[in-house]
Amino acid sequence: MVAGLGPADADLLTAASLDAIERIPTQFIRTSRHPAASAAPRAQSFDHVYESAATIDEVYPAIAEALVTAATAANDDAILYLVPGSPSVAERTVELLRADDRVDVEVLAAVSFLDLVWDRLGIDPLAAGVRVVDGHRFAVEAAGDRGPLLVGQCDSSNVLSEIKLAVDGDGPPGDVVVLQRLGLPEESVTTVAWADLDRAVEPDHLTSIYIPTLAEPVGFELVRFAELVRTLRQRCPWDQEQTHRSLTRHLLEETYEVLEAIESDDPAHLEEELGDLLFQVYFHATLGAEAGEFTLADVARGIHDKLVRRHPHVFGDVSADTPDAVVANWEQIKKDEKGRASLMDGIPGDLPSLLYAHKVQRKAASVGFDWESVDGAYPKVTEELAELQDDPSDDELGDLLFAVVNVARHLEIDPETALRGATAKFRDRFMIVEQLAGERGIDMTAADLPTLDGLWDEAKAR
């Protein structure tokens, strides 16, 4: 037999539940963390299952299986299982028991937290058309819904953050209502601005939020993807072993594959590779959430706020009419934010060398330390080439490459992309040379230079 403890203290227990507690000797309670748990002092709790399980998804099947085992051992005698609230509302263990053919389940009706919610809100849920959803599955269950919504089981700051992340745009046009510990002396019903939902509220297992209306549909796909990443992290042996450091190689590889897709001019290829890169971002955010450091919502909120701060010419009253002015503003704001003494502080030293040189030059140019045009950069290449011929050393070769990057920057050409493209072109032509040599029985290792030049010219012509 399954009975509900109601939403608050023992005053809201039904007569049927009290009778079952009085007459059935073998009793279990899902958790002793409930105001009415004291009404069943003989009940064995499953708190230890919560403490030992790796994830919440493991808890409910374990409890259901333990109850089936206990019921089987009791032969024809009934056992009592007590759950918070109503057995028919947001109670996964009861769903599992009802679906199990090994046991017969009788459920006693009970008062639900919903009854108190409607009273405190002063609304008729049928007339208002309120939809009740689980906070842990908000993105999936509320996809495309515009409200009104009552979101239950908002038991952690992470859940509140994910609810916010699931909503596109600025969220509801007005405040939301936070309902906590209804029916208890410390009951709280407050209104909170959407932006402060995961900052101003200290959630517990008796927290719900009421959203009268949503101006934008829920960002279903993004949060569904976040749920998938969490599932992989919990269930896949490879994903379980990963750390921020172990993923660095994969992050770098996926970034370069995105660059390759951009160069391919194939939208389908780019879409696929962006998805692979997005997986890396979500994976790192999931690791951060597990460690209690940051969530995906924190990442999104942080970059949103940073971009607003660094675009005062868009969101403020600063004037920046040219790309160069935008860059100059950006660098100054960044310097002020980070408290750096030099514009060069904070440039990662392990960037690819061409990108590193480009970034250093761009930083210097943002404060006017630059040639006025590419006409000033060209002679520097000639100068550095002559110095390399006189002194063929690492330093002189580096100076030449640095001068070439300067020319590329003035021409608004990405040197990394240009070199990659030139290398790919050489690779493709060399493969044609190999093919031609094979077809004509030419041994490339023994061929003279005019023969190889001829093959190369043919490859270029194709």
N, C-alpha and C positions, 0 to 999 in steps of 0.2 A: 504494500500500500504506500502511496506517495501523498504527502500532505505538505501544505505550504505554511510557512511561518509568518506570512504577511509582510508588509513593507517596513514596519517599525517595531515597537516593543510588543510585549505579549498581550496588550490590551486589544490589538487588532486580530488576534488569533480567533478562528471560527470555533464554534462549539464542536463541530465534527473533528477538527484537528486536535482540540484538547482531549476529546474522548479517546482518539487513537493513541495519543501519548500516554494516557492513563492505563489503557488495557493491553497494549501490545508490548511484550517484554523486550523483544530484540529490536533495537532502534539504531538508526544511523542518521547523521546530519552532514550535509555537504560541507559546511564550514561553521565553525563556532564563532566566526566573526560576524555575528548578526545580533541585533538588539534583543530578539526574542529567543535566542538560543538557551537562555537560562530556564526556559519553560520545559526543556527536555534534558535534565541533568544526566540521565542514563545513556543518552545517545552517544555513539562513537563517531567522532568527526573524521573527515578526510583531509584535514589540514596538512597532514604529513605528505599526502600525494602532491599538493601544491608545492610544498617545499622541495620535494625530490625530483619533480618533473623538470625536464630541460625547457619545455615550451608549454604554453597554456593549451595547445592543441592535444597534448598528451594526457592532460588531466582528466577530461571528461570520459574518454573511453576507459581509462584505468578505473575510475570510480564505478562506471556502469558494470564493468567486468567483476569488480569486487562485490557488488550488490547481487549480481547473478549467482556468484559462488555462494554467498551467504544464504540466498533464497533456496538454492538447491540443497544446502546442508540442513536447512530447517524443515525439509520434507514438505508436509502439508500445512505447517504453521506459517502464519503471516509474519512478515518483517515490515518495519516502518522506515520509510526514508523521508527525511524532512529537508525541505529546500527553502531558500529565501524567497519571499514574495509569493507569487502564485506558481504552481507547477506547470501551468500552461503558458507562461509568459517568459520568454528569453531563458529557458532552462534546457540546455543541451543534453544534460544527463537523462532527463525524462524522455526526450525524443529518442535517445539511443535505447532506453529500456522498452519503450513502446514498440520499437522496431525489432526487438529481440524475441524470437519464437520460443526461447527456453523458459520464459517467465510469463506469468499472468500479472498484468499491472492494473491496479485500481487507483484512480486519481481523485483526491478530494479537492473540490473547488476552494479557493482561498482569495483573500483580498490581495490585489496587485498594487505595485507602486503607481500604476497608471491611474487608479481610482483617486489617489491623493494628488497626482499631477493635475488632473482635470479640475479638481476642486480649487487648487491653488492658482491655477491659471484663469479660472472662471470661464471655461469654455466647454461647449458640448463637442466632443471630438467627431461625432457623426455629422453634425451641422457644419463644422469648420473643415471637414475633410482632412483631418490630421493623419499623416502616415508615420508609423513608429518604425524606427530603424536602429540597428545595432551600431554603436560607435566604432567597434572594431572592424566592421564591414561597411562603413559609411559610403565609401567610393563605389563599391559594387552594388549595394542595395538601394542607394539614392541616386544612381546615375541618371542624369537628365531631369530630375525632379526639381520643381521650383517651390515646393513647400505648400502648406506648413508641414514642418517635420519635428517630431519629438525624437531626440537621439539619446538612447539609453546606454548604460554601461560605459560611460565616459570616465573610466577609472584611473587614468594616468595623463600626465602632460603630453606624452607621446601621442596618445589617442587624439587629444584636442588639437595638437599640431597637424596631425594627418587629416583631420576633418577640415581644418583651414586650408591645407594644401590642395584638398580635393575640389575646392570651389574656385572656379575661374573668376577672374576680375577682382573686384574689391569686396566680394562677399555680399551679405544681405544689405539692403538699403538702410536698415535701422539696427538697433541693438538686439541682442538675443537674451533670453531668460535662462539663468542658471539655477537649477533646483537641486538642493542637496539635503540629505538626511531628513526627508519629509516624515512627519509624524513623531519626531524625536525632539527633545528639549532644545537641541542645537540646530534645529531646522533653519535653512537659509534659502530665500528666494530673492535673487538679485538680477539686475540687468547689467550687461557688459557689452562694451563695444567689440565688434568682431575682431578688430586688430589686436585687442588685448586678451582674447579668449584663452590662449595658452600661456599668458603672462600673469594675468590678474587672478586667475582661478587656481585654487589648490584642490585638485580633484581627489575623490576617494571612490570606494565601491558603491556609494549611494549618490552618485552625481549623474544628472541628466541635463540636457540643454534643449530649449525649445526655440526653433527657428521659424518665425512667422512666414517669411517669404525669402526666396533667393532670386536675385536679379539675374544671375547667370547660371547655366547648367553646371553640374558637377563635372570636373575634369576626370572623366571615367578612365580613359586609357592610361594616363600617367600614374594614377594611384593603383590601378590594376597591375601595372608593371612593377610598382614598388612592392606590392603584395607578392608577386611572383619571385622577386629577388629575395625577399625574406624567406619564402618557402624553400628556395634553393639553398639558402644559407643554413636552414634547419635540417634539411633532409639529404642533401647531396654530399657525399664524403669529400669530394674535391673542394667544393665551395666552403665546407666547414673548416678546412685547414688554412684558408687564405688569410692574409693580414694586409695592412696597408703596404708594407714593404714588398711582400711577395707579389703583389699586383702591379708594381711599378713597370715591370717589363711589358705586361699586357697593355697597360695604359699607353705606353710609348708606341707599341706596335699598332694599336687601334688608331692612334692619332696619325701615324704615317699612312695607314690604309685609307683614312679619310682624305688626306692630301692626294693620294693616288687617285681616289675616286673623283675628286674635284678636277684633276687634270684630264680624266677620261671623258669629261663632258657627258657622262651617262647618269641621268637623274635617278634611275632605279638603283644603280650601283651606289651612288652617294647616299640615298635613303637607307640602304642596308648598312653601310659602314657607319653612318651617324647613329644608327640603332646600337651597333656594337660599342661605340664610344659612350653612348648614353648609359649602357649597362655598367660600364666602369664607374661612371659618376654615381649611379644608384648604389652600386656595390660598396664603394667607399663610404657613402652616407649611411648605409645599413650598418657597417662596422662601427661608425661613429655613434650611432644610436645604441648599439649593443653595449658599448663602453660607457654610455651615459655622457658622452662628450658633446654631440650635436645630432640633430635629425635632418632629414631631407628638407623639412620645412625651414629649419634654421639656415641651411645652405641657400635655399631659394630666397628667403627674406633678406639674408645678408647681401647677396649680389644685387637684389632689387634696390635696396637702400643705398648701396655703394654707387650704383649707376645713376641714381637720382642725384646724389651729392656731387658726382663728378660731371654732371651735365647741367651746370647752373644756367647755361645759355638756352636750355630747353625748359627747365623747371623753375628757373629763377629769373633774375633781372640782369645777368651778366651778358655782355655782348661778345659774340664770337662768330664772325661772318665767313671765316675761311677754315679749311681743315687744319692749317698750321696753327691758327689761333686756338682751335679746340684742343690740339695736342699740348700747346703751351699751358693752357688752363688746367688740363688734366694732370700734367706733370707737377705743377705747383700745388694743386689740391692734394695729390698723392704724397708729395713731400711733406706738406703740413700735417696730413693725417698720420703718417708714420713717424713723424718727428725725426726725419733723417737730415743729417748735416750736408749730404751730397746727393745730387740727382742719381749718381751711380750706385748708391747704396740700394741693396735689394735686387740687383740684377743677378739671376742665378748663374753661377759660374760654370755649371755643367750643361748649359744650352749647346746645341750644335754650333760649331764655330762660326759659320756664316751668319746664322741668326744672332749669335752673341755680338758679332761685330756690328751688324745692322742695328741692334737695339742700343748699343753703346753710342753709336753715331747719332741715332735719332734723339737720344736723351740730350746730347750736347747741342744738337741743332735746335732743340726746343727753347733754348735760351740765347739763340743767335750765334752760337759757335759753329759756323758752317760756311762753305762756299756759297756765294750768292746764286750760282747756277751750276749746271753740269760742266760749263766751259771752264770753271776753275778746277774741277775734279779731273778732267782728262789729262792735263799736263802732269799731274801727280803720278798717274799710272806710268807715263813715259819715264819720269824721273826715277821711280822705284824699280822699273825694269832695268834701267841702266845700272843702278846700284847693285841689283842682284847679279848682273853679268860680271861686275867687278868683284863682287863678294858673294859667291853662291852659298849662302848660309840660311839657317832656319829663320833668323831675324829678318833678313832682307826679303825672303820669300813671304814671310808673314806681312811685312809692310806692303808688298805688292798686292797680295790678296785683300788686305784692308783697303787699299786704294781702289781696287776693282769694286768692292762692296759699296764704297762711297759713290762711285759712278752709277751703280745699279739703283742706289737709293734716290739719287737725283732724277733718274729716268723713271722712277716709280715702278721698278722691276724687282720682284722678289728674287734675290740671288740664289736662295735655296731651291726655289722652283726652277729657275733658269738652269742651274747646274744639274739638277735631277733630270730635266728634260733633255739637256745635251747628252748626258750619260746614257739615258734610255735610247736616244737616237743613235749614238755610237754602238750600243749593244745590238740594236736591231740590224744595223748595216753590217756589223761584224758577223752576225749569224748568216746574213745573205752571202757574205764573202766565203764563209765556211761551206755553205751549200754549193756555191759555184765551183769552188776548188774541188769538192768531192765529186761533182758531176764530171769534171774535166780531168780527174786523176792527178791533180796538182798537190804535191806535198808542201803545205804552207811553211813548215819548219825549214825546208830546203830551198824554197822559191826565192828568186832575186827580187829586189825592190821594185823594178819596173813592172814585173808580173803582178805583184801585190797591189801596186797603185792602179793597174788596169782593172783588177777585180773590184777595188774600192770604188772606182769611178762608175762601174756598172751597177754596184749596189746603190750608190747615190742616185743614179738615174731611175731606179725603180720606185 
